[in-house]
Amino acid sequence: MRAMNFKKFLVPVGAILLLGLAWRSGGWGGVALAGGAIVMFLLLHFNRAMQVLKRAAERPVGYVAAP
């Protein structure tokens, strides 16, 4: 349970640090590149979650196939 609470704060702080480092090294171009990478990361995880939910919806109640 503690690890989950830690991850809630670690990911946004990591994203902010990444954006800060991108700003220092590349200005607005670096921020755009890092922002695009963060958005891609979020889209990939969202897509994976939707696939898992779709698979679960197609199965009988009480059974979910292993991914």
PDB file of N, CA, C and O in Angstrom:
ATOM      1  N   MET A   1       0.819  -1.188   0.000  1.00  0.00           N
ATOM      2  CA  MET A   1       0.000   0.000   0.000  1.00  0.00           C
ATOM      3  C   MET A   1       0.867   1.257   0.000  1.00  0.00           C
ATOM      4  O   MET A   1       0.539   2.240  -0.665  1.00  0.00           O
ATOM      5  N   ARG A   2       1.978   1.226   0.750  1.00  0.00           N
ATOM      6  CA  ARG A   2       2.860   2.389   0.771  1.00  0.00           C
ATOM      7  C   ARG A   2       3.507   2.648  -0.574  1.00  0.00           C
ATOM      8  O   ARG A   2       3.693   3.801  -0.962  1.00  0.00           O
ATOM      9  N   ALA A   3       3.853   1.586  -1.291  1.00  0.00           N
ATOM     10  CA  ALA A   3       4.491   1.759  -2.593  1.00  0.00           C
ATOM     11  C   ALA A   3       3.551   2.469  -3.556  1.00  0.00           C
ATOM     12  O   ALA A   3       3.994   3.277  -4.372  1.00  0.00           O
ATOM     13  N   MET A   4       2.263   2.178  -3.471  1.00  0.00           N
ATOM     14  CA  MET A   4       1.307   2.823  -4.357  1.00  0.00           C
ATOM     15  C   MET A   4       1.244   4.323  -4.078  1.00  0.00           C
ATOM     16  O   MET A   4       1.214   5.123  -5.014  1.00  0.00           O
ATOM     17  N   ASN A   5       1.223   4.711  -2.808  1.00  0.00           N
ATOM     18  CA  ASN A   5       1.200   6.128  -2.472  1.00  0.00           C
ATOM     19  C   ASN A   5       2.482   6.815  -2.921  1.00  0.00           C
ATOM     20  O   ASN A   5       2.450   7.965  -3.360  1.00  0.00           O
ATOM     21  N   PHE A   6       3.600   6.124  -2.815  1.00  0.00           N
ATOM     22  CA  PHE A   6       4.883   6.675  -3.237  1.00  0.00           C
ATOM     23  C   PHE A   6       4.889   6.897  -4.743  1.00  0.00           C
ATOM     24  O   PHE A   6       5.399   7.915  -5.213  1.00  0.00           O
ATOM     25  N   LYS A   7       4.331   5.963  -5.506  1.00  0.00           N
ATOM     26  CA  LYS A   7       4.296   6.082  -6.962  1.00  0.00           C
ATOM     27  C   LYS A   7       3.389   7.226  -7.407  1.00  0.00           C
ATOM     28  O   LYS A   7       3.632   7.833  -8.451  1.00  0.00           O
ATOM     29  N   LYS A   8       2.359   7.526  -6.641  1.00  0.00           N
ATOM     30  CA  LYS A   8       1.469   8.631  -6.990  1.00  0.00           C
ATOM     31  C   LYS A   8       2.231   9.946  -7.086  1.00  0.00           C
ATOM     32  O   LYS A   8       1.918  10.791  -7.925  1.00  0.00           O
ATOM     33  N   PHE A   9       3.229  10.116  -6.231  1.00  0.00           N
ATOM     34  CA  PHE A   9       3.991  11.357  -6.213  1.00  0.00           C
ATOM     35  C   PHE A   9       5.258  11.272  -7.058  1.00  0.00           C
ATOM     36  O   PHE A   9       5.731  12.287  -7.570  1.00  0.00           O
ATOM     37  N   LEU A  10       5.800  10.088  -7.205  1.00  0.00           N
ATOM     38  CA  LEU A  10       7.061   9.923  -7.922  1.00  0.00           C
ATOM     39  C   LEU A  10       6.918  10.227  -9.407  1.00  0.00           C
ATOM     40  O   LEU A  10       7.786  10.889  -9.975  1.00  0.00           O
ATOM     41  N   VAL A  11       5.870   9.773 -10.042  1.00  0.00           N
ATOM     42  CA  VAL A  11       5.700   9.975 -11.480  1.00  0.00           C
ATOM     43  C   VAL A  11       5.524  11.456 -11.827  1.00  0.00           C
ATOM     44  O   VAL A  11       6.219  11.930 -12.725  1.00  0.00           O
ATOM     45  N   PRO A  12       4.637  12.216 -11.171  1.00  0.00           N
ATOM     46  CA  PRO A  12       4.541  13.645 -11.500  1.00  0.00           C
ATOM     47  C   PRO A  12       5.825  14.425 -11.190  1.00  0.00           C
ATOM     48  O   PRO A  12       6.210  15.316 -11.947  1.00  0.00           O
ATOM     49  N   VAL A  13       6.479  14.088 -10.081  1.00  0.00           N
ATOM     50  CA  VAL A  13       7.731  14.772  -9.749  1.00  0.00           C
ATOM     51  C   VAL A  13       8.792  14.451 -10.792  1.00  0.00           C
ATOM     52  O   VAL A  13       9.558  15.330 -11.186  1.00  0.00           O
ATOM     53  N   GLY A  14       8.845  13.202 -11.242  1.00  0.00           N
ATOM     54  CA  GLY A  14       9.778  12.823 -12.293  1.00  0.00           C
ATOM     55  C   GLY A  14       9.495  13.559 -13.595  1.00  0.00           C
ATOM     56  O   GLY A  14      10.425  13.973 -14.286  1.00  0.00           O
ATOM     57  N   ALA A  15       8.224  13.725 -13.934  1.00  0.00           N
ATOM     58  CA  ALA A  15       7.860  14.450 -15.153  1.00  0.00           C
ATOM     59  C   ALA A  15       8.277  15.919 -15.052  1.00  0.00           C
ATOM     60  O   ALA A  15       8.779  16.492 -16.018  1.00  0.00           O
ATOM     61  N   ILE A  16       8.070  16.517 -13.898  1.00  0.00           N
ATOM     62  CA  ILE A  16       8.460  17.917 -13.701  1.00  0.00           C
ATOM     63  C   ILE A  16       9.975  18.065 -13.778  1.00  0.00           C
ATOM     64  O   ILE A  16      10.482  19.012 -14.380  1.00  0.00           O
ATOM     65  N   LEU A  17      10.700  17.122 -13.163  1.00  0.00           N
ATOM     66  CA  LEU A  17      12.160  17.164 -13.245  1.00  0.00           C
ATOM     67  C   LEU A  17      12.634  16.998 -14.691  1.00  0.00           C
ATOM     68  O   LEU A  17      13.555  17.687 -15.130  1.00  0.00           O
ATOM     69  N   LEU A  18      12.005  16.090 -15.419  1.00  0.00           N
ATOM     70  CA  LEU A  18      12.360  15.882 -16.813  1.00  0.00           C
ATOM     71  C   LEU A  18      12.131  17.150 -17.631  1.00  0.00           C
ATOM     72  O   LEU A  18      12.961  17.515 -18.463  1.00  0.00           O
ATOM     73  N   LEU A  19      11.005  17.819 -17.393  1.00  0.00           N
ATOM     74  CA  LEU A  19      10.723  19.058 -18.109  1.00  0.00           C
ATOM     75  C   LEU A  19      11.719  20.151 -17.730  1.00  0.00           C
ATOM     76  O   LEU A  19      12.147  20.933 -18.580  1.00  0.00           O
ATOM     77  N   GLY A  20      12.086  20.200 -16.444  1.00  0.00           N
ATOM     78  CA  GLY A  20      13.072  21.187 -16.007  1.00  0.00           C
ATOM     79  C   GLY A  20      14.435  20.957 -16.646  1.00  0.00           C
ATOM     80  O   GLY A  20      15.083  21.902 -17.095  1.00  0.00           O
ATOM     81  N   LEU A  21      14.866  19.706 -16.685  1.00  0.00           N
ATOM     82  CA  LEU A  21      16.144  19.388 -17.335  1.00  0.00           C
ATOM     83  C   LEU A  21      16.087  19.672 -18.839  1.00  0.00           C
ATOM     84  O   LEU A  21      17.064  20.138 -19.425  1.00  0.00           O
ATOM     85  N   ALA A  22      14.954  19.394 -19.449  1.00  0.00           N
ATOM     86  CA  ALA A  22      14.798  19.669 -20.871  1.00  0.00           C
ATOM     87  C   ALA A  22      14.870  21.171 -21.135  1.00  0.00           C
ATOM     88  O   ALA A  22      15.448  21.595 -22.135  1.00  0.00           O
ATOM     89  N   TRP A  23      14.291  21.974 -20.252  1.00  0.00           N
ATOM     90  CA  TRP A  23      14.343  23.431 -20.390  1.00  0.00           C
ATOM     91  C   TRP A  23      15.781  23.936 -20.298  1.00  0.00           C
ATOM     92  O   TRP A  23      16.207  24.779 -21.088  1.00  0.00           O
ATOM     93  N   ARG A  24      16.528  23.406 -19.315  1.00  0.00           N
ATOM     94  CA  ARG A  24      17.909  23.860 -19.126  1.00  0.00           C
ATOM     95  C   ARG A  24      18.807  23.459 -20.294  1.00  0.00           C
ATOM     96  O   ARG A  24      19.719  24.200 -20.661  1.00  0.00           O
ATOM     97  N   SER A  25      18.552  22.302 -20.873  1.00  0.00           N
ATOM     98  CA  SER A  25      19.448  21.835 -21.932  1.00  0.00           C
ATOM     99  C   SER A  25      18.998  22.263 -23.327  1.00  0.00           C
ATOM    100  O   SER A  25      19.839  22.427 -24.211  1.00  0.00           O
ATOM    101  N   GLY A  26      17.706  22.446 -23.545  1.00  0.00           N
ATOM    102  CA  GLY A  26      17.262  22.727 -24.902  1.00  0.00           C
ATOM    103  C   GLY A  26      16.259  23.837 -25.067  1.00  0.00           C
ATOM    104  O   GLY A  26      15.770  24.053 -26.176  1.00  0.00           O
ATOM    105  N   GLY A  27      15.933  24.549 -24.010  1.00  0.00           N
ATOM    106  CA  GLY A  27      14.943  25.622 -24.120  1.00  0.00           C
ATOM    107  C   GLY A  27      13.564  25.067 -24.450  1.00  0.00           C
ATOM    108  O   GLY A  27      13.196  23.975 -24.016  1.00  0.00           O
ATOM    109  N   TRP A  28      12.806  25.842 -25.230  1.00  0.00           N
ATOM    110  CA  TRP A  28      11.444  25.416 -25.559  1.00  0.00           C
ATOM    111  C   TRP A  28      11.425  24.172 -26.430  1.00  0.00           C
ATOM    112  O   TRP A  28      10.493  23.372 -26.355  1.00  0.00           O
ATOM    113  N   GLY A  29      12.442  24.005 -27.250  1.00  0.00           N
ATOM    114  CA  GLY A  29      12.519  22.789 -28.072  1.00  0.00           C
ATOM    115  C   GLY A  29      12.679  21.548 -27.213  1.00  0.00           C
ATOM    116  O   GLY A  29      12.071  20.514 -27.488  1.00  0.00           O
ATOM    117  N   GLY A  30      13.499  21.650 -26.169  1.00  0.00           N
ATOM    118  CA  GLY A  30      13.666  20.526 -25.248  1.00  0.00           C
ATOM    119  C   GLY A  30      12.400  20.219 -24.485  1.00  0.00           C
ATOM    120  O   GLY A  30      12.057  19.059 -24.260  1.00  0.00           O
ATOM    121  N   VAL A  31      11.701  21.288 -24.084  1.00  0.00           N
ATOM    122  CA  VAL A  31      10.430  21.093 -23.364  1.00  0.00           C
ATOM    123  C   VAL A  31       9.404  20.427 -24.280  1.00  0.00           C
ATOM    124  O   VAL A  31       8.649  19.557 -23.844  1.00  0.00           O
ATOM    125  N   ALA A  32       9.379  20.836 -25.548  1.00  0.00           N
ATOM    126  CA  ALA A  32       8.444  20.218 -26.499  1.00  0.00           C
ATOM    127  C   ALA A  32       8.768  18.741 -26.698  1.00  0.00           C
ATOM    128  O   ALA A  32       7.867  17.904 -26.752  1.00  0.00           O
ATOM    129  N   LEU A  33      10.055  18.423 -26.806  1.00  0.00           N
ATOM    130  CA  LEU A  33      10.459  17.028 -26.986  1.00  0.00           C
ATOM    131  C   LEU A  33      10.122  16.201 -25.746  1.00  0.00           C
ATOM    132  O   LEU A  33       9.567  15.109 -25.864  1.00  0.00           O
ATOM    133  N   ALA A  34      10.451  16.712 -24.567  1.00  0.00           N
ATOM    134  CA  ALA A  34      10.156  15.987 -23.329  1.00  0.00           C
ATOM    135  C   ALA A  34       8.645  15.881 -23.107  1.00  0.00           C
ATOM    136  O   ALA A  34       8.154  14.840 -22.670  1.00  0.00           O
ATOM    137  N   GLY A  35       7.917  16.941 -23.403  1.00  0.00           N
ATOM    138  CA  GLY A  35       6.457  16.899 -23.273  1.00  0.00           C
ATOM    139  C   GLY A  35       5.842  15.870 -24.196  1.00  0.00           C
ATOM    140  O   GLY A  35       4.915  15.157 -23.812  1.00  0.00           O
ATOM    141  N   GLY A  36       6.358  15.790 -25.419  1.00  0.00           N
ATOM    142  CA  GLY A  36       5.876  14.773 -26.359  1.00  0.00           C
ATOM    143  C   GLY A  36       6.162  13.365 -25.870  1.00  0.00           C
ATOM    144  O   GLY A  36       5.337  12.465 -26.026  1.00  0.00           O
ATOM    145  N   ALA A  37       7.344  13.176 -25.272  1.00  0.00           N
ATOM    146  CA  ALA A  37       7.685  11.857 -24.730  1.00  0.00           C
ATOM    147  C   ALA A  37       6.768  11.492 -23.559  1.00  0.00           C
ATOM    148  O   ALA A  37       6.346  10.343 -23.433  1.00  0.00           O
ATOM    149  N   ILE A  38       6.465  12.462 -22.713  1.00  0.00           N
ATOM    150  CA  ILE A  38       5.571  12.212 -21.572  1.00  0.00           C
ATOM    151  C   ILE A  38       4.167  11.864 -22.063  1.00  0.00           C
ATOM    152  O   ILE A  38       3.541  10.935 -21.552  1.00  0.00           O
ATOM    153  N   VAL A  39       3.672  12.610 -23.056  1.00  0.00           N
ATOM    154  CA  VAL A  39       2.342  12.332 -23.605  1.00  0.00           C
ATOM    155  C   VAL A  39       2.309  10.942 -24.244  1.00  0.00           C
ATOM    156  O   VAL A  39       1.326  10.218 -24.086  1.00  0.00           O
ATOM    157  N   MET A  40       3.366  10.561 -24.962  1.00  0.00           N
ATOM    158  CA  MET A  40       3.426   9.229 -25.576  1.00  0.00           C
ATOM    159  C   MET A  40       3.399   8.146 -24.501  1.00  0.00           C
ATOM    160  O   MET A  40       2.700   7.142 -24.642  1.00  0.00           O
ATOM    161  N   PHE A  41       4.159   8.353 -23.433  1.00  0.00           N
ATOM    162  CA  PHE A  41       4.179   7.415 -22.309  1.00  0.00           C
ATOM    163  C   PHE A  41       2.768   7.246 -21.731  1.00  0.00           C
ATOM    164  O   PHE A  41       2.325   6.124 -21.490  1.00  0.00           O
ATOM    165  N   LEU A  42       2.068   8.359 -21.511  1.00  0.00           N
ATOM    166  CA  LEU A  42       0.716   8.293 -20.960  1.00  0.00           C
ATOM    167  C   LEU A  42      -0.256   7.614 -21.922  1.00  0.00           C
ATOM    168  O   LEU A  42      -1.112   6.841 -21.495  1.00  0.00           O
ATOM    169  N   LEU A  43      -0.129   7.896 -23.206  1.00  0.00           N
ATOM    170  CA  LEU A  43      -1.010   7.256 -24.188  1.00  0.00           C
ATOM    171  C   LEU A  43      -0.775   5.751 -24.265  1.00  0.00           C
ATOM    172  O   LEU A  43      -1.728   4.982 -24.390  1.00  0.00           O
ATOM    173  N   LEU A  44       0.476   5.328 -24.194  1.00  0.00           N
ATOM    174  CA  LEU A  44       0.765   3.890 -24.218  1.00  0.00           C
ATOM    175  C   LEU A  44       0.156   3.183 -23.014  1.00  0.00           C
ATOM    176  O   LEU A  44      -0.397   2.092 -23.149  1.00  0.00           O
ATOM    177  N   HIS A  45       0.255   3.799 -21.831  1.00  0.00           N
ATOM    178  CA  HIS A  45      -0.322   3.178 -20.639  1.00  0.00           C
ATOM    179  C   HIS A  45      -1.847   3.203 -20.677  1.00  0.00           C
ATOM    180  O   HIS A  45      -2.494   2.256 -20.229  1.00  0.00           O
ATOM    181  N   PHE A  46      -2.422   4.276 -21.206  1.00  0.00           N
ATOM    182  CA  PHE A  46      -3.880   4.349 -21.339  1.00  0.00           C
ATOM    183  C   PHE A  46      -4.377   3.273 -22.300  1.00  0.00           C
ATOM    184  O   PHE A  46      -5.374   2.603 -22.028  1.00  0.00           O
ATOM    185  N   ASN A  47      -3.679   3.109 -23.427  1.00  0.00           N
ATOM    186  CA  ASN A  47      -4.055   2.100 -24.410  1.00  0.00           C
ATOM    187  C   ASN A  47      -3.988   0.700 -23.801  1.00  0.00           C
ATOM    188  O   ASN A  47      -4.877  -0.121 -24.029  1.00  0.00           O
ATOM    189  N   ARG A  48      -2.941   0.428 -23.030  1.00  0.00           N
ATOM    190  CA  ARG A  48      -2.795  -0.882 -22.388  1.00  0.00           C
ATOM    191  C   ARG A  48      -3.940  -1.134 -21.405  1.00  0.00           C
ATOM    192  O   ARG A  48      -4.492  -2.233 -21.349  1.00  0.00           O
ATOM    193  N   ALA A  49      -4.285  -0.114 -20.639  1.00  0.00           N
ATOM    194  CA  ALA A  49      -5.385  -0.263 -19.677  1.00  0.00           C
ATOM    195  C   ALA A  49      -6.709  -0.521 -20.395  1.00  0.00           C
ATOM    196  O   ALA A  49      -7.511  -1.334 -19.934  1.00  0.00           O
ATOM    197  N   MET A  50      -6.947   0.158 -21.511  1.00  0.00           N
ATOM    198  CA  MET A  50      -8.181  -0.046 -22.258  1.00  0.00           C
ATOM    199  C   MET A  50      -8.238  -1.451 -22.844  1.00  0.00           C
ATOM    200  O   MET A  50      -9.308  -2.060 -22.874  1.00  0.00           O
ATOM    201  N   GLN A  51      -7.101  -1.979 -23.314  1.00  0.00           N
ATOM    202  CA  GLN A  51      -7.072  -3.346 -23.842  1.00  0.00           C
ATOM    203  C   GLN A  51      -7.381  -4.364 -22.747  1.00  0.00           C
ATOM    204  O   GLN A  51      -8.102  -5.332 -22.988  1.00  0.00           O
ATOM    205  N   VAL A  52      -6.849  -4.154 -21.563  1.00  0.00           N
ATOM    206  CA  VAL A  52      -7.119  -5.064 -20.448  1.00  0.00           C
ATOM    207  C   VAL A  52      -8.599  -5.019 -20.080  1.00  0.00           C
ATOM    208  O   VAL A  52      -9.211  -6.061 -19.846  1.00  0.00           O
ATOM    209  N   LEU A  53      -9.176  -3.823 -20.029  1.00  0.00           N
ATOM    210  CA  LEU A  53     -10.596  -3.706 -19.696  1.00  0.00           C
ATOM    211  C   LEU A  53     -11.471  -4.317 -20.794  1.00  0.00           C
ATOM    212  O   LEU A  53     -12.489  -4.942 -20.495  1.00  0.00           O
ATOM    213  N   LYS A  54     -11.089  -4.143 -22.046  1.00  0.00           N
ATOM    214  CA  LYS A  54     -11.840  -4.735 -23.156  1.00  0.00           C
ATOM    215  C   LYS A  54     -11.806  -6.254 -23.065  1.00  0.00           C
ATOM    216  O   LYS A  54     -12.829  -6.918 -23.236  1.00  0.00           O
ATOM    217  N   ARG A  55     -10.618  -6.802 -22.794  1.00  0.00           N
ATOM    218  CA  ARG A  55     -10.483  -8.250 -22.654  1.00  0.00           C
ATOM    219  C   ARG A  55     -11.330  -8.756 -21.484  1.00  0.00           C
ATOM    220  O   ARG A  55     -11.969  -9.803 -21.590  1.00  0.00           O
ATOM    221  N   ALA A  56     -11.339  -8.029 -20.384  1.00  0.00           N
ATOM    222  CA  ALA A  56     -12.111  -8.444 -19.218  1.00  0.00           C
ATOM    223  C   ALA A  56     -13.610  -8.377 -19.499  1.00  0.00           C
ATOM    224  O   ALA A  56     -14.364  -9.208 -18.994  1.00  0.00           O
ATOM    225  N   ALA A  57     -14.053  -7.411 -20.291  1.00  0.00           N
ATOM    226  CA  ALA A  57     -15.476  -7.272 -20.603  1.00  0.00           C
ATOM    227  C   ALA A  57     -15.972  -8.410 -21.489  1.00  0.00           C
ATOM    228  O   ALA A  57     -17.153  -8.754 -21.465  1.00  0.00           O
ATOM    229  N   GLU A  58     -15.067  -8.991 -22.269  1.00  0.00           N
ATOM    230  CA  GLU A  58     -15.463 -10.067 -23.179  1.00  0.00           C
ATOM    231  C   GLU A  58     -15.454 -11.441 -22.527  1.00  0.00           C
ATOM    232  O   GLU A  58     -15.860 -12.417 -23.157  1.00  0.00           O
ATOM    233  N   ARG A  59     -15.010 -11.541 -21.305  1.00  0.00           N
ATOM    234  CA  ARG A  59     -14.913 -12.825 -20.605  1.00  0.00           C
ATOM    235  C   ARG A  59     -16.124 -13.022 -19.693  1.00  0.00           C
ATOM    236  O   ARG A  59     -16.778 -12.053 -19.306  1.00  0.00           O
ATOM    237  N   PRO A  60     -16.420 -14.272 -19.352  1.00  0.00           N
ATOM    238  CA  PRO A  60     -17.481 -14.520 -18.386  1.00  0.00           C
ATOM    239  C   PRO A  60     -17.149 -13.902 -17.031  1.00  0.00           C
ATOM    240  O   PRO A  60     -15.980 -13.680 -16.715  1.00  0.00           O
ATOM    241  N   VAL A  61     -18.156 -13.631 -16.250  1.00  0.00           N
ATOM    242  CA  VAL A  61     -17.953 -13.048 -14.916  1.00  0.00           C
ATOM    243  C   VAL A  61     -17.142 -14.011 -14.066  1.00  0.00           C
ATOM    244  O   VAL A  61     -17.467 -15.195 -13.980  1.00  0.00           O
ATOM    245  N   GLY A  62     -16.100 -13.512 -13.445  1.00  0.00           N
ATOM    246  CA  GLY A  62     -15.276 -14.319 -12.575  1.00  0.00           C
ATOM    247  C   GLY A  62     -14.074 -14.937 -13.249  1.00  0.00           C
ATOM    248  O   GLY A  62     -13.331 -15.684 -12.612  1.00  0.00           O
ATOM    249  N   TYR A  63     -13.858 -14.639 -14.549  1.00  0.00           N
ATOM    250  CA  TYR A  63     -12.721 -15.217 -15.262  1.00  0.00           C
ATOM    251  C   TYR A  63     -12.083 -14.139 -16.137  1.00  0.00           C
ATOM    252  O   TYR A  63     -12.756 -13.506 -16.951  1.00  0.00           O
ATOM    253  N   VAL A  64     -10.783 -13.940 -15.958  1.00  0.00           N
ATOM    254  CA  VAL A  64     -10.015 -13.020 -16.813  1.00  0.00           C
ATOM    255  C   VAL A  64      -8.773 -13.767 -17.254  1.00  0.00           C
ATOM    256  O   VAL A  64      -8.018 -14.267 -16.420  1.00  0.00           O
ATOM    257  N   ALA A  65      -8.557 -13.848 -18.553  1.00  0.00           N
ATOM    258  CA  ALA A  65      -7.395 -14.553 -19.081  1.00  0.00           C
ATOM    259  C   ALA A  65      -6.110 -13.803 -18.737  1.00  0.00           C
ATOM    260  O   ALA A  65      -6.117 -12.578 -18.613  1.00  0.00           O
ATOM    261  N   ALA A  66      -5.032 -14.523 -18.586  1.00  0.00           N
ATOM    262  CA  ALA A  66      -3.738 -13.888 -18.322  1.00  0.00           C
ATOM    263  C   ALA A  66      -3.302 -13.128 -19.575  1.00  0.00           C
ATOM    264  O   ALA A  66      -3.537 -13.601 -20.687  1.00  0.00           O
ATOM    265  N   PRO A  67      -2.667 -11.953 -19.418  1.00  0.00           N
ATOM    266  CA  PRO A  67      -2.275 -11.151 -20.597  1.00  0.00           C
ATOM    267  C   PRO A  67      -1.162 -11.776 -21.397  1.00  0.00           C
ATOM    268  O   PRO A  67      -0.736 -11.214 -22.406  1.00  0.00           O
TER     269      PRO A  67
END
